[in-house]
Amino acid sequence: MTDMISMIRTNPKHMGPIDSPYSGSGKNILALEKKIGAEGVTGAGTFEQAMLQALDKVSGAQQRATNLGREAIINPDSVDVHDITIAQAQASMSLGITRNVLSRLVQGWRDLINTR
């Protein structure tokens, strides 16, 4: 089973460790989801805090993609091309979703103001 997991991961330096407490157990995955998923954001308290936490996650994804690209230039053997591509796609998608959410928030606010 360990060989199969190690084959799936492209570069152990950039992925979670194989002996991670979150690998291979449904209960641990659910616990991880509660920490980083919707419950982690909604448990923030105020709307402002929830938005700032979400923007921090988007910024972290952008920073990770930038750091992997920089590492590929400095030391090409230490980074797998697939990891860079995936990180860039995740960063691009999270930025696009954030742009759409913020656009809809602003449009909703404008509609609310104009109906008064």
DSSP file (Angstrom, degrees, kcal/mol; ACC not computed):
  #  RESIDUE AA STRUCTURE BP1 BP2  ACC     N-H-->O    O-->H-N    N-H-->O    O-->H-N    TCO  KAPPA ALPHA  PHI   PSI    X-CA   Y-CA   Z-CA
    1    1 A M     >        0   0    0      0, 0.0     4,-2.0     0, 0.0     5,-0.2   0.000 360.0 360.0 360.0 -38.9    0.0    0.0    0.0
    2    2 A T  H  >  +     0   0    0      1,-0.2     4,-2.5     2,-0.2     5,-0.2   0.879 360.0  54.2 -63.6 -37.6    2.9    2.4    0.8
    3    3 A D  H  > S+     0   0    0      1,-0.2     4,-1.5     2,-0.2    -1,-0.2   0.888 107.5  50.7 -63.9 -37.6    4.4    1.8   -2.7
    4    4 A M  H  > S+     0   0    0      2,-0.2     4,-1.4     1,-0.2    -1,-0.2   0.909 111.4  47.6 -66.7 -41.3    1.1    2.8   -4.3
    5    5 A I  H  X S+     0   0    0     -4,-2.0     4,-1.6     1,-0.2     3,-0.3   0.913 110.9  50.8 -66.3 -41.7    0.8    6.0   -2.3
    6    6 A S  H  < S+     0   0    0     -4,-2.5    -1,-0.2     1,-0.2    -2,-0.2   0.802 107.3  54.8 -67.8 -26.6    4.4    6.9   -3.0
    7    7 A M  H  < S+     0   0    0     -4,-1.5    -1,-0.2    -5,-0.2    -2,-0.2   0.831 105.0  53.8 -73.2 -31.1    3.8    6.4   -6.7
    8    8 A I  H  < S+     0   0    0     -4,-1.4     2,-0.3    -3,-0.3    -2,-0.2   0.893  96.6  74.4 -70.3 -39.3    0.9    8.8   -6.7
    9    9 A R     <  -     0   0    0     -4,-1.6     9,-0.0     1,-0.1     6,-0.0  -0.586  67.3-159.1 -80.1 132.9    2.9   11.6   -5.2
   10   10 A T  S    S+     0   0    0     -2,-0.3    -1,-0.1     1,-0.3     3,-0.1   0.903  77.5   9.8 -82.7 -41.8    5.2   13.2   -7.6
   11   11 A N    >>  -     0   0    0      1,-0.1     3,-1.7    69,-0.1     4,-1.2  -0.901  59.3-156.0-142.7 109.8    7.7   14.9   -5.2
   12   12 A P  T 34 S+     0   0    0      0, 0.0    -1,-0.1     0, 0.0    -2,-0.0   0.731  92.2  67.3 -60.0 -20.8    7.6   14.1   -1.5
   13   13 A K  T 34 S+     0   0    0      1,-0.2    66,-0.0    65,-0.1    65,-0.0   0.837 110.7  32.8 -67.8 -30.9    9.3   17.5   -0.8
   14   14 A H  T <4 S+     0   0    0     -3,-1.7    -1,-0.2     2,-0.1     2,-0.2   0.562 114.7  62.8-103.7 -10.7    6.2   19.4   -1.9
   15   15 A M  S  < S-     0   0    0     -4,-1.2     3,-0.1     1,-0.1    -6,-0.0  -0.571  97.4 -79.3-106.7 173.2    3.5   17.0   -0.9
   16   16 A G        -     0   0    0     -2,-0.2    -1,-0.1     1,-0.1    -2,-0.1  -0.327  59.5 -88.8 -68.1 155.3    2.5   15.8    2.5
   17   17 A P    >   -     0   0    0      0, 0.0     3,-1.6     0, 0.0    -1,-0.1  -0.317  28.9-124.7 -65.8 149.3    4.5   13.0    4.1
   18   18 A I  T 3  S+     0   0    0      1,-0.3     5,-0.1    -3,-0.1    -2,-0.1   0.853 112.4  52.4 -63.3 -35.4    3.5    9.5    3.4
   19   19 A D  T 3  S+     0   0    0      3,-0.1    -1,-0.3     2,-0.0   -17,-0.0   0.088  82.4 141.6 -89.7  25.2    3.3    8.7    7.1
   20   20 A S    X   -     0   0    0     -3,-1.6     3,-1.5     1,-0.1    -4,-0.0  -0.334  62.2-125.4 -63.4 144.8    1.0   11.7    7.6
   21   21 A P  T 3  S+     0   0    0      0, 0.0    -1,-0.1     0, 0.0     7,-0.1   0.667 109.6  58.2 -66.5 -13.0   -1.9   11.2   10.1
   22   22 A Y  T 3  S+     0   0    0      6,-0.1     2,-0.5     2,-0.1     3,-0.4   0.459  83.6  97.6 -95.7  -1.5   -4.2   12.3    7.3
   23   23 A S  S <  S+     0   0    0     -3,-1.5     3,-0.1     1,-0.2     5,-0.0  -0.769  92.3   0.7 -93.3 128.8   -3.3    9.7    4.7
   24   24 A G  S    S+     0   0    0     -2,-0.5     2,-0.4     1,-0.1    -1,-0.2   0.508 103.3  97.5  86.4   6.3   -5.4    6.6    4.4
   25   25 A S     >  -     0   0    0     -3,-0.4     4,-1.7     1,-0.1     5,-0.1  -0.986  55.9-154.8-133.9 126.9   -8.1    7.2    7.0
   26   26 A G  H  > S+     0   0    0     -2,-0.4     4,-2.1     1,-0.2     5,-0.2   0.867  96.9  54.6 -64.2 -37.7  -11.6    8.6    6.4
   27   27 A K  H  > S+     0   0    0      1,-0.2     4,-2.0     2,-0.2    -1,-0.2   0.908 108.5  48.5 -64.4 -41.5  -11.9   10.0    9.9
   28   28 A N  H  > S+     0   0    0      1,-0.2     4,-2.2     2,-0.2    -1,-0.2   0.860 109.0  53.2 -68.6 -34.4   -8.7   11.9    9.6
   29   29 A I  H  X S+     0   0    0     -4,-1.7     4,-2.5     2,-0.2    -1,-0.2   0.913 108.7  50.1 -65.4 -41.8   -9.7   13.4    6.3
   30   30 A L  H  X S+     0   0    0     -4,-2.1     4,-1.8     2,-0.2    -2,-0.2   0.892 110.1  50.5 -63.1 -38.5  -13.0   14.6    7.8
   31   31 A A  H  X S+     0   0    0     -4,-2.0     4,-1.2     1,-0.2    -1,-0.2   0.899 111.1  48.8 -65.5 -39.3  -11.1   16.2   10.7
   32   32 A L  H  X S+     0   0    0     -4,-2.2     4,-2.1     1,-0.2     5,-0.3   0.899 108.2  54.3 -65.7 -40.2   -8.8   17.9    8.2
   33   33 A E  H  X S+     0   0    0     -4,-2.5     4,-2.8     1,-0.2     7,-0.4   0.879 105.8  52.8 -61.7 -37.8  -11.8   19.1    6.2
   34   34 A K  H  < S+     0   0    0     -4,-1.8    -1,-0.2     1,-0.2    -2,-0.2   0.824 110.6  48.3 -67.5 -29.6  -13.2   20.7    9.3
   35   35 A K  H  < S+     0   0    0     -4,-1.2    -2,-0.2    -3,-0.3    -1,-0.2   0.872 129.7  18.2 -77.2 -37.2  -10.0   22.6    9.9
   36   36 A I  H  < S+     0   0    0     -4,-2.1    -2,-0.2    -5,-0.1    -3,-0.2   0.521 112.4  76.3-114.6  -6.6   -9.5   23.9    6.4
   37   37 A G  S  X S-     0   0    0     -4,-2.8     4,-1.2    -5,-0.3     3,-0.4   0.210 105.4 -57.0 -89.0-150.7  -12.9   23.7    4.8
   38   38 A A  H  > S+     0   0    0      1,-0.2     4,-3.0     2,-0.2     5,-0.3   0.854 131.4  56.8 -63.3 -37.1  -16.1   25.7    5.1
   39   39 A E  H  > S+     0   0    0     -6,-0.3     4,-1.6     1,-0.2    -1,-0.2   0.852 103.2  55.4 -65.1 -32.2  -16.4   25.2    8.9
   40   40 A G  H  4 S+     0   0    0     -3,-0.4    -1,-0.2    -7,-0.4    -2,-0.2   0.849 113.9  40.3 -66.9 -33.4  -13.0   26.7    9.3
   41   41 A V  H >< S+     0   0    0     -4,-1.2     3,-1.5    -3,-0.3    -2,-0.2   0.908 115.4  48.5 -81.3 -44.7  -14.0   29.8    7.5
   42   42 A T  H >< S+     0   0    0     -4,-3.0     3,-0.8     1,-0.3    -2,-0.2   0.756 102.7  63.4 -71.1 -22.2  -17.5   30.2    9.0
   43   43 A G  T 3< S+     0   0    0     -4,-1.6    -1,-0.3    -5,-0.3    -2,-0.1   0.360  77.3  95.9 -78.7   8.2  -16.2   29.7   12.5
   44   44 A A  T <  S-     0   0    0     -3,-1.5     2,-0.7     1,-0.2    -1,-0.2   0.754  85.3-133.4 -72.2 -25.1  -14.2   32.9   12.0
   45   45 A G  S <  S+     0   0    0     -3,-0.8    -1,-0.2    -4,-0.2     2,-0.1  -0.814  71.6  42.8 111.3 -94.1  -16.8   35.1   13.7
   46   46 A T  S  > S-     0   0    0     -2,-0.7     4,-2.1     1,-0.1     5,-0.1  -0.447  80.1-116.5 -90.0 163.0  -17.4   38.2   11.6
   47   47 A F  H  > S+     0   0    0      1,-0.2     4,-2.6     2,-0.2     5,-0.2   0.886 116.2  56.1 -62.6 -39.0  -17.9   38.5    7.9
   48   48 A E  H  > S+     0   0    0      1,-0.2     4,-2.5     2,-0.2    -1,-0.2   0.921 108.0  46.8 -60.4 -45.0  -14.7   40.7    7.7
   49   49 A Q  H  > S+     0   0    0      2,-0.2     4,-2.4     1,-0.2    -1,-0.2   0.895 111.5  51.6 -65.2 -39.5  -12.6   38.0    9.4
   50   50 A A  H  X S+     0   0    0     -4,-2.1     4,-2.2     2,-0.2    -2,-0.2   0.915 111.7  46.8 -63.5 -42.5  -14.1   35.3    7.1
   51   51 A M  H  X S+     0   0    0     -4,-2.6     4,-2.6     2,-0.2    -2,-0.2   0.911 112.0  50.3 -65.8 -41.9  -13.2   37.3    4.0
   52   52 A L  H  X S+     0   0    0     -4,-2.5     4,-2.0    -5,-0.2    -2,-0.2   0.890 110.6  49.6 -65.3 -38.1   -9.7   38.1    5.3
   53   53 A Q  H  X S+     0   0    0     -4,-2.4     4,-1.9     2,-0.2    -1,-0.2   0.916 111.6  48.8 -65.1 -42.2   -9.1   34.4    6.0
   54   54 A A  H  X S+     0   0    0     -4,-2.2     4,-1.9     1,-0.2    -2,-0.2   0.910 111.5  49.2 -63.8 -41.7  -10.3   33.5    2.5
   55   55 A L  H  X S+     0   0    0     -4,-2.6     4,-2.6     1,-0.2    -1,-0.2   0.852 107.6  55.3 -66.7 -33.9   -8.1   36.1    1.0
   56   56 A D  H  X S+     0   0    0     -4,-2.0     4,-2.3     2,-0.2    -1,-0.2   0.892 107.0  50.4 -63.6 -38.7   -5.1   34.9    3.0
   57   57 A K  H  X S+     0   0    0     -4,-1.9     4,-2.0     2,-0.2    -2,-0.2   0.898 110.9  48.5 -66.3 -39.2   -5.7   31.4    1.6
   58   58 A V  H  X S+     0   0    0     -4,-1.9     4,-2.2     2,-0.2    -2,-0.2   0.926 111.9  49.4 -64.9 -43.9   -5.8   32.8   -2.0
   59   59 A S  H  X S+     0   0    0     -4,-2.6     4,-2.6     1,-0.2    -2,-0.2   0.885 108.9  53.1 -62.3 -38.8   -2.6   34.7   -1.3
   60   60 A G  H  X S+     0   0    0     -4,-2.3     4,-2.4     2,-0.2    -1,-0.2   0.888 108.1  49.9 -63.8 -39.4   -1.0   31.6    0.1
   61   61 A A  H  X S+     0   0    0     -4,-2.0     4,-2.0     2,-0.2    30,-0.3   0.908 112.2  47.8 -65.6 -41.0   -1.8   29.6   -3.1
   62   62 A Q  H  X S+     0   0    0     -4,-2.2     4,-2.2     1,-0.2    -2,-0.2   0.915 112.7  48.9 -63.3 -43.5   -0.4   32.5   -5.2
   63   63 A Q  H  X S+     0   0    0     -4,-2.6     4,-2.7     1,-0.2    -2,-0.2   0.886 109.2  52.2 -65.6 -39.4    2.8   32.6   -3.1
   64   64 A R  H  X S+     0   0    0     -4,-2.4     4,-2.5     2,-0.2    -1,-0.2   0.920 109.9  48.5 -63.7 -43.5    3.2   28.8   -3.3
   65   65 A A  H  X S+     0   0    0     -4,-2.0     4,-2.1    22,-0.3    -1,-0.2   0.908 113.1  48.2 -63.3 -40.9    3.0   28.8   -7.1
   66   66 A T  H  X S+     0   0    0     -4,-2.2     4,-2.5     2,-0.2    -2,-0.2   0.921 111.8  49.1 -64.5 -44.1    5.5   31.7   -7.2
   67   67 A N  H  X S+     0   0    0     -4,-2.7     4,-2.5     1,-0.2    -2,-0.2   0.893 110.7  49.7 -65.5 -39.7    7.9   29.9   -4.9
   68   68 A L  H  X S+     0   0    0     -4,-2.5     4,-2.0     2,-0.2    -1,-0.2   0.905 111.8  49.0 -65.7 -39.5    7.8   26.6   -6.8
   69   69 A G  H  X S+     0   0    0     -4,-2.1     4,-1.4     2,-0.2    -2,-0.2   0.907 112.4  47.9 -64.1 -41.4    8.4   28.5  -10.1
   70   70 A R  H  X S+     0   0    0     -4,-2.5     4,-2.2     1,-0.2    -2,-0.2   0.901 110.8  51.2 -65.1 -41.1   11.4   30.3   -8.5
   71   71 A E  H  X S+     0   0    0     -4,-2.5     4,-3.1     1,-0.2     7,-0.2   0.854 106.0  56.0 -65.0 -34.5   12.7   27.1   -7.1
   72   72 A A  H  < S+     0   0    0     -4,-2.0    -1,-0.2     1,-0.2    -2,-0.2   0.840 109.8  46.0 -66.4 -32.6   12.5   25.5  -10.5
   73   73 A I  H  < S+     0   0    0     -4,-1.4    -2,-0.2    -3,-0.2    -1,-0.2   0.906 118.7  40.6 -74.4 -42.1   14.7   28.2  -12.0
   74   74 A I  H  < S+     0   0    0     -4,-2.2    -2,-0.2     1,-0.3    -3,-0.2   0.943 137.7   8.4 -72.7 -48.9   17.2   28.1   -9.2
   75   75 A N    ><  -     0   0    0     -4,-3.1     3,-1.7    -5,-0.2     4,-0.4  -0.756  66.5-176.0-137.2  87.0   17.4   24.3   -8.8
   76   76 A P  G >  S+     0   0    0      0, 0.0     3,-0.8     0, 0.0    -1,-0.1   0.766  80.7  58.7 -60.0 -28.5   15.5   22.5  -11.6
   77   77 A D  G 3  S+     0   0    0      1,-0.2    -5,-0.1     3,-0.1    -2,-0.0   0.680  97.2  61.7 -76.0 -15.8   16.0   19.0  -10.2
   78   78 A S  G <  S+     0   0    0     -3,-1.7     2,-0.4    -7,-0.2    -1,-0.2   0.616 100.9  56.3 -86.0 -11.8   14.4   19.8   -6.8
   79   79 A V  S <  S-     0   0    0     -3,-0.8     2,-0.4    -4,-0.4    -1,-0.1  -0.968  74.6-136.3-126.9 135.0   10.9   20.6   -8.3
   80   80 A D     >  -     0   0    0     -2,-0.4     4,-1.5     1,-0.1     3,-0.4  -0.707  17.0-133.5 -86.3 139.0    8.7   18.4  -10.4
   81   81 A V  H  > S+     0   0    0     -2,-0.4     4,-2.4     1,-0.2     5,-0.2   0.845 105.9  58.6 -60.3 -35.4    7.1   20.2  -13.4
   82   82 A H  H  > S+     0   0    0      1,-0.2     4,-2.6     2,-0.2    -1,-0.2   0.888 102.3  53.3 -63.8 -38.6    3.7   18.7  -12.5
   83   83 A D  H  > S+     0   0    0     -3,-0.4     4,-2.4     2,-0.2    -1,-0.2   0.898 110.0  47.9 -62.2 -40.3    3.8   20.2   -9.0
   84   84 A I  H  X S+     0   0    0     -4,-1.5     4,-2.5     2,-0.2    -2,-0.2   0.929 112.2  48.8 -66.2 -44.9    4.4   23.7  -10.6
   85   85 A T  H  X S+     0   0    0     -4,-2.4     4,-2.2     2,-0.2    -2,-0.2   0.915 113.4  46.5 -62.1 -44.0    1.6   23.2  -13.1
   86   86 A I  H  X S+     0   0    0     -4,-2.6     4,-2.6     2,-0.2     5,-0.2   0.922 112.6  49.7 -65.3 -44.4   -0.9   22.1  -10.4
   87   87 A A  H  X S+     0   0    0     -4,-2.4     4,-2.3    -5,-0.2   -22,-0.3   0.899 112.1  48.3 -62.6 -40.4    0.1   24.9   -8.0
   88   88 A Q  H  X S+     0   0    0     -4,-2.5     4,-2.4     2,-0.2    -1,-0.2   0.887 111.8  49.3 -67.6 -38.0   -0.3   27.5  -10.8
   89   89 A A  H  X S+     0   0    0     -4,-2.2     4,-2.6    -5,-0.2    -2,-0.2   0.907 112.0  48.5 -66.8 -41.2   -3.7   26.0  -11.8
   90   90 A Q  H  X S+     0   0    0     -4,-2.6     4,-2.6     2,-0.2     5,-0.2   0.915 113.1  47.6 -63.9 -42.6   -4.9   26.1   -8.2
   91   91 A A  H  X S+     0   0    0     -4,-2.3     4,-2.1   -30,-0.3    -2,-0.2   0.912 113.3  47.8 -65.1 -42.2   -3.7   29.7   -7.7
   92   92 A S  H  X S+     0   0    0     -4,-2.4     4,-2.3     2,-0.2    -2,-0.2   0.916 113.6  47.3 -65.2 -43.4   -5.4   30.8  -11.0
   93   93 A M  H  X S+     0   0    0     -4,-2.6     4,-2.5     2,-0.2     5,-0.2   0.917 112.3  48.7 -66.3 -43.2   -8.6   29.1  -10.1
   94   94 A S  H  X S+     0   0    0     -4,-2.6     4,-2.2     1,-0.2    -1,-0.2   0.877 112.0  49.9 -65.9 -35.7   -8.8   30.5   -6.6
   95   95 A L  H  X S+     0   0    0     -4,-2.1     4,-2.4    -5,-0.2    -1,-0.2   0.901 111.0  49.3 -67.7 -40.2   -8.0   34.0   -7.9
   96   96 A G  H  X S+     0   0    0     -4,-2.3     4,-2.2     2,-0.2    -2,-0.2   0.908 111.9  47.8 -64.2 -42.7  -10.8   33.7  -10.5
   97   97 A I  H  X S+     0   0    0     -4,-2.5     4,-2.6     2,-0.2    -2,-0.2   0.918 112.1  50.1 -63.9 -43.0  -13.3   32.5   -7.9
   98   98 A T  H  X S+     0   0    0     -4,-2.2     4,-2.7     1,-0.2     5,-0.2   0.907 109.1  51.9 -61.9 -42.0  -12.3   35.3   -5.5
   99   99 A R  H  X S+     0   0    0     -4,-2.4     4,-2.1     1,-0.2    -1,-0.2   0.916 111.8  46.6 -60.9 -43.6  -12.7   37.8   -8.3
  100  100 A N  H  X S+     0   0    0     -4,-2.2     4,-2.3     2,-0.2    -2,-0.2   0.909 112.6  49.1 -65.9 -42.6  -16.2   36.5   -9.1
  101  101 A V  H  X S+     0   0    0     -4,-2.6     4,-2.2     1,-0.2    -2,-0.2   0.937 113.3  46.3 -63.3 -46.5  -17.2   36.5   -5.4
  102  102 A L  H  X S+     0   0    0     -4,-2.7     4,-2.4     1,-0.2    -1,-0.2   0.883 111.1  52.8 -64.9 -37.6  -16.0   40.0   -4.8
  103  103 A S  H  X S+     0   0    0     -4,-2.1     4,-2.4    -5,-0.2    -1,-0.2   0.909 110.8  46.8 -63.1 -41.9  -17.7   41.2   -8.0
  104  104 A R  H  X S+     0   0    0     -4,-2.3     4,-2.5     2,-0.2    -2,-0.2   0.861 110.6  52.9 -69.7 -34.5  -21.0   39.8   -6.9
  105  105 A L  H  X S+     0   0    0     -4,-2.2     4,-2.4     2,-0.2    -2,-0.2   0.934 111.5  45.5 -63.6 -45.3  -20.6   41.3   -3.4
  106  106 A V  H  X S+     0   0    0     -4,-2.4     4,-2.4     2,-0.2    -2,-0.2   0.915 113.6  49.4 -64.8 -42.4  -20.0   44.7   -4.9
  107  107 A Q  H  X S+     0   0    0     -4,-2.4     4,-2.4     2,-0.2    -2,-0.2   0.905 111.4  49.5 -64.3 -40.7  -22.9   44.3   -7.3
  108  108 A G  H  X S+     0   0    0     -4,-2.5     4,-2.3     2,-0.2    -2,-0.2   0.899 110.5  50.2 -63.1 -41.0  -25.2   43.2   -4.5
  109  109 A W  H  X S+     0   0    0     -4,-2.4     4,-2.3     2,-0.2    -2,-0.2   0.909 110.9  49.1 -63.7 -42.0  -24.1   46.2   -2.4
  110  110 A R  H  X S+     0   0    0     -4,-2.4     4,-2.5     2,-0.2    -2,-0.2   0.902 111.0  50.0 -63.6 -41.5  -24.9   48.5   -5.3
  111  111 A D  H  X S+     0   0    0     -4,-2.4     4,-1.3     2,-0.2    -2,-0.2   0.902 110.9  49.7 -63.5 -40.5  -28.3   47.0   -5.8
  112  112 A L  H  X S+     0   0    0     -4,-2.3     4,-0.5     1,-0.2    -2,-0.2   0.910 112.9  46.1 -64.1 -43.5  -29.0   47.3   -2.1
  113  113 A I  H >< S+     0   0    0     -4,-2.3     3,-0.9     1,-0.2    -2,-0.2   0.895 111.7  51.7 -66.8 -40.8  -28.0   51.0   -2.1
  114  114 A N  H 3< S+     0   0    0     -4,-2.5    -1,-0.2     1,-0.2    -2,-0.2   0.733 101.9  60.4 -71.8 -22.2  -29.9   51.8   -5.3
  115  115 A T  H 3<        0   0    0     -4,-1.3    -1,-0.2     1,-0.2    -2,-0.2   0.651 360.0 360.0 -80.1 -13.6  -33.2   50.3   -4.0
  116  116 A R    <<        0   0    0     -3,-0.9    -1,-0.2    -4,-0.5    -2,-0.1   0.493 360.0 360.0 -73.5 360.0  -33.4   52.7   -1.1
